[in-house]
Amino acid sequence: MDAVVAELVGALPDGVVVTAPDALEKYRFDWTHDATAGTPLAAVRAETAEHVQVTMRWASAHGIPVVPRGAGSGLSGGALAVDGGIVLSTERMRAVEIDTASKVAVVEPGALNVEVKRAAAAEGLWYPPDPSSYEICSIGGNIATSAGGLCCVKYGVTTDYVLGLDVVLADGTLVRLGGKRVKDVAGLPLLKLFVGSEGTLGIVTRATLRLVPAQPPVSTVVATFPTVAAAAAAVMELGRTMRASLVELMDHASINAVEDFQPMGLDRDAGALLLIQSDAPGAARADEVAVAIAACEVSGAKEVFATDDPEEGELFVAARRLHFTAIDTRGAVLPEDVGVPIPQLPALLAAVEEIAARHDVEIPVVAHAGDGNTHPAIIYTAGDEDAERRARLAFDEVMATAIGLGGTITGEHGVGRLKVGSLEAQLGPDVMALTRRVKHALDPQGILNPGAGF
Ligand SMILES: Cc1cc2nc3c(=O)[nH]c(=O)nc-3n(C[C@H](O)[C@H](O)[C@H](O)COP(=O)(O)OP(=O)(O)OC[C@H]3O[C@@H](n4cnc5c(N)ncnc54)[C@H](O)[C@@H]3O)c2cc1C
């Protein structure tokens, strides 16, 4: 073992640092399985914030890159290992404490989103942010990407729930920002600087998350449409008068990918499917269901179905959640996460169809449609060079199209390593320069997650 790595191993308790090549393999990739992932020198499975501090002091003393890692479910390559660096995994930092009086959860970063939800639910409370991956992603990863999800259309994204953070900086200093206070404007709003910073500015070692009362019962409306454009029109129509708690879209290719993977009884002939939920209290729920049905019908729905049975509704939501798992079985995937102002949703979806046809690639799309946030997934056969070239062209064109429509290259997955090349086209040179100045102030050696984010 190299003497520098031996110094780290010696500074931390037995079993915290992993160096065996076999054991390191699982720390190289995130969900993108991107072949450019590097080979780390070691993985640190920190058990305490102090372990993270020791690691960062060592890394800054030796100028060694550190890739923070939660559960590795990222879809933008943000947690891919880099050659000659180390991976700092939070998988062992899992404590979750619920403070019912303050209505907050105090959470270590490696706790899975579902673990926070369960702990909150046990006290009659709710942690709303719900990425489709909520059973397999960590709160640290959610904070680092400001993860969104299905109910975010009504309840907001991760950043809306972060009240406090402990963050270990590149030099090992631990800063404590915010806390159990609902309102706090003392000093610069540094807390939010770290939310969505993709592990490039510091490592989150503890978070205080806002909780709300449990979600009221939901009713579900499922509608099929002859075209994606008609479904997108329905999203616009219902958004005029209704604040749904979920508005998800699956296009024809996504419906069929899910049915191929696991038959769920979805209509394979539909051009698109919309899934809408209302959790309005009391009689207002029936009113919202009526609004959703009318919006679908007036927009040309083929079939509209409504249910007040939460289990029946959950079956459709489960089908929607299966999308990413289903498409993963069809080939290599370049996952998009582009978002546009909601009126531009029909134009974006039409453009994606056109790009798929022109480059002769399969691009199933699901969308958090009520947020204008879409996930076109560009699928190609690994090892087929021409197919990969066409897929990469399509990937870049989808992002350029979103920017052209006043949108973003990423609504919730982060820039990671996959989308770095398209960021300046969205932000422009002045914002890029400002971003680099902030990075330099916090991490002058550039050791935190180099190559990710910007
Ligand atoms: C099937 C599937 C469905 C998905 N659906 C959604 C969805 O609906 N909405 C959504 O937003 N995302 C979704 N994702 C993407 C992914 O789950 C989220 O981005 C999630 O927030 C990543 O969490 P993680 O713990 O897996 O992070 P990782 O993949 O381990 O890391 C993600 C980023 O966070 C950084 N990071 C991790 N922990 C820390 C920390 N403690 N401090 C600082 N930086 C850190 C990493 O360096 C990296 O840049 C989905 C993924 C899959 C596989």
PDBQT file of the ligand as one rigid body, heavy atoms in Angstrom, charges set to zero:
ROOT
HETATM    1  C1  LIG A 501     -34.851   4.475 -10.493  1.00  0.00    +0.000 C 
HETATM    2  C2  LIG A 501     -34.399   5.877 -10.201  1.00  0.00    +0.000 A 
HETATM    3  C3  LIG A 501     -35.345   6.893 -10.113  1.00  0.00    +0.000 A 
HETATM    4  C4  LIG A 501     -34.947   8.198  -9.812  1.00  0.00    +0.000 A 
HETATM    5  N1  LIG A 501     -35.905   9.165  -9.671  1.00  0.00    +0.000 NA
HETATM    6  C5  LIG A 501     -35.546  10.401  -9.279  1.00  0.00    +0.000 A 
HETATM    7  C6  LIG A 501     -36.535  11.418  -9.075  1.00  0.00    +0.000 A 
HETATM    8  O1  LIG A 501     -37.740  11.204  -9.236  1.00  0.00    +0.000 OA
HETATM    9  N2  LIG A 501     -36.106  12.633  -8.668  1.00  0.00    +0.000 N 
HETATM   10  C7  LIG A 501     -34.787  12.917  -8.465  1.00  0.00    +0.000 A 
HETATM   11  O2  LIG A 501     -34.446  14.039  -8.092  1.00  0.00    +0.000 OA
HETATM   12  N3  LIG A 501     -33.831  11.979  -8.676  1.00  0.00    +0.000 NA
HETATM   13  C8  LIG A 501     -34.180  10.747  -9.066  1.00  0.00    +0.000 A 
HETATM   14  N4  LIG A 501     -33.211   9.786  -9.269  1.00  0.00    +0.000 N 
HETATM   15  C9  LIG A 501     -31.789  10.162  -9.144  1.00  0.00    +0.000 C 
HETATM   16  C10 LIG A 501     -31.131   9.924  -7.758  1.00  0.00    +0.000 C 
HETATM   17  O3  LIG A 501     -31.796   8.917  -7.023  1.00  0.00    +0.000 OA
HETATM   18  C11 LIG A 501     -31.088  11.233  -6.987  1.00  0.00    +0.000 C 
HETATM   19  O4  LIG A 501     -30.251  12.150  -7.655  1.00  0.00    +0.000 OA
HETATM   20  C12 LIG A 501     -30.606  11.087  -5.528  1.00  0.00    +0.000 C 
HETATM   21  O5  LIG A 501     -30.744  12.332  -4.882  1.00  0.00    +0.000 OA
HETATM   22  C13 LIG A 501     -29.164  10.615  -5.419  1.00  0.00    +0.000 C 
HETATM   23  O6  LIG A 501     -28.924  10.189  -4.081  1.00  0.00    +0.000 OA
HETATM   24  P1  LIG A 501     -27.736   9.176  -3.755  1.00  0.00    +0.000 P 
HETATM   25  O7  LIG A 501     -27.678   9.023  -2.292  1.00  0.00    +0.000 OA
HETATM   26  O8  LIG A 501     -27.884   7.933  -4.528  1.00  0.00    +0.000 OA
HETATM   27  O9  LIG A 501     -26.507  10.026  -4.259  1.00  0.00    +0.000 OA
HETATM   28  P2  LIG A 501     -25.217   9.615  -5.080  1.00  0.00    +0.000 P 
HETATM   29  O10 LIG A 501     -25.567   9.075  -6.417  1.00  0.00    +0.000 OA
HETATM   30  O11 LIG A 501     -24.335   8.783  -4.223  1.00  0.00    +0.000 OA
HETATM   31  O12 LIG A 501     -24.549  11.055  -5.263  1.00  0.00    +0.000 OA
HETATM   32  C14 LIG A 501     -25.219  12.068  -5.974  1.00  0.00    +0.000 C 
HETATM   33  C15 LIG A 501     -24.437  13.372  -5.814  1.00  0.00    +0.000 C 
HETATM   34  O13 LIG A 501     -24.491  13.791  -4.455  1.00  0.00    +0.000 OA
HETATM   35  C16 LIG A 501     -23.179  13.979  -3.927  1.00  0.00    +0.000 C 
HETATM   36  N5  LIG A 501     -23.275  13.601  -2.508  1.00  0.00    +0.000 N 
HETATM   37  C17 LIG A 501     -23.777  12.440  -1.990  1.00  0.00    +0.000 A 
HETATM   38  N6  LIG A 501     -23.760  12.483  -0.646  1.00  0.00    +0.000 NA
HETATM   39  C18 LIG A 501     -23.219  13.685  -0.296  1.00  0.00    +0.000 A 
HETATM   40  C19 LIG A 501     -22.939  14.327   0.950  1.00  0.00    +0.000 A 
HETATM   41  N7  LIG A 501     -23.195  13.741   2.118  1.00  0.00    +0.000 N 
HETATM   42  N8  LIG A 501     -22.390  15.560   0.914  1.00  0.00    +0.000 NA
HETATM   43  C20 LIG A 501     -22.119  16.175  -0.262  1.00  0.00    +0.000 A 
HETATM   44  N9  LIG A 501     -22.352  15.619  -1.463  1.00  0.00    +0.000 NA
HETATM   45  C21 LIG A 501     -22.917  14.397  -1.473  1.00  0.00    +0.000 A 
HETATM   46  C22 LIG A 501     -22.290  13.085  -4.790  1.00  0.00    +0.000 C 
HETATM   47  O14 LIG A 501     -20.966  13.539  -4.798  1.00  0.00    +0.000 OA
HETATM   48  C23 LIG A 501     -22.951  13.251  -6.151  1.00  0.00    +0.000 C 
HETATM   49  O15 LIG A 501     -22.532  14.449  -6.747  1.00  0.00    +0.000 OA
HETATM   50  C24 LIG A 501     -33.574   8.493  -9.608  1.00  0.00    +0.000 A 
HETATM   51  C25 LIG A 501     -32.620   7.463  -9.717  1.00  0.00    +0.000 A 
HETATM   52  C26 LIG A 501     -33.023   6.172 -10.007  1.00  0.00    +0.000 A 
HETATM   53  C27 LIG A 501     -31.982   5.112 -10.094  1.00  0.00    +0.000 C 
ENDROOT
TORSDOF 0
